[in-house]
Amino acid sequence: MSQPIGTSTRSIHADDVLNVVDDVAPPIHVSTTFRYSNNPDDLIPYADRESTDFFDDPTSHIYSRLSAPNFTRFEAVLSSLLNGKAISYSSGLSALHAALTLLNPKRIAIGDGYHGCFGVVALFTRLNGLQKLDLDCAASELEAAHSRGAYLIVDSTFAPPPLQDPFLFGADMVMHSGSKYFGGHSDVLCGVLATNREDWYKQLFSDRVFIGSVMGNMEGWLGVRSLRTLELRVQRQSENTTRLVSWLHTALHAPNPAAGSDEAAIQAVLAEVFHVSVQKTEGDWLAKQMPNGFGPVFSITMKEERFAKALPSKLHYFHHATSLGGVESLIEWRTMTDTTVDRRLLRISIGLENWEDLKSDFVKAFRALAEN
Ligand SMILES: *Cc1c(COP(=O)(O)O)cnc(C)c1O
């Protein structure tokens, strides 16, 4: 009996069919243009090509606005990991832009999400009057909408493989900002759409030729390099986060902490910790949706705005910066980039440092704040 192939194995081998050289590590192809066959019998004029001809041989390329070797390998790996045909873009927002261009909806229901996505929606509102509705309805109403022809797109950036597969829960299309966990080293900007509809995939592919929002060759190469370690990274980041959140949450709620203890310092400055692992929900739907661990991002609110503003400056192992998903832990006083949030809020993206060191770093920082 054959067993399903594991996530890491697919990360490392799903692009084997595109490996047309002897190199073990993928070479960097920087060319924008590719030679046609030297055999006149192989030459098919553009007008005589079937649209499917473009998908016949993924090792053959014409011009890098259509396809190129490095991001084609990136897409091959992602198609396997996401359980849907994947297509890559120059950024997460250009992926969303491509999805809305494909579907051209009259109405979109969208909840609290990434603020940049609202900017893309506003662009379509300006161009063709796209109407934005709230998403604060029951799951049963969503199912009804789906049965009447609404499409469900999930921005799954915060829950990359192996944490969650939105296709298992009815998604028609999955979107990722690959600039986060897929890139994973804070050095690649890219976006991804995945779908199981062949017609959508082909339309997205030909739309991308004219929108021109392809990944760069270097980015495609870095992307493959990064995907090789995706499962290892995300699993460790998820474990680190759940450990830190559990420690912080327990310390925050410890009854009658002794004067001078870590718990007392934490309780003097910290107000709340937000993460799925400490979220109170009815039933076990969360654990069912994310059986392999929760996302490596959490947030905290401090008792006072001045504590939130100062905390990043007291931490040694956390960069004070926006974004998430990289090997380096980040903390952001969120009001720096988001106009809608509580000014006492900090968002934390946990990286691959040893979690005990991140914990000690937090203890020192909370103590420094409590003493002021
Ligand atoms: C970062 C992010 C985006 C936008 O992606 P870019 O690659 O920066 O364009 C979209 N959605 C979520 C949830 C994100 O975190």
The ligand as an ORCA input file, in Angstrom:
! r2SCAN-3c Opt
* xyz 0 1
  C       1.479     40.697      4.311
  C       0.094     40.276      4.088
  C      -0.571     40.544      2.880
  C       0.076     41.345      1.775
  O       1.150     40.682      1.237
  P       2.389     41.421      0.499
  O       3.262     40.291      0.099
  O       2.986     42.359      1.478
  O       1.784     42.151     -0.664
  C      -1.852     40.075      2.706
  N      -2.484     39.386      3.692
  C      -1.881     39.114      4.866
  C      -2.630     38.350      5.905
  C      -0.584     39.546      5.103
  O       0.011     39.281      6.285
*
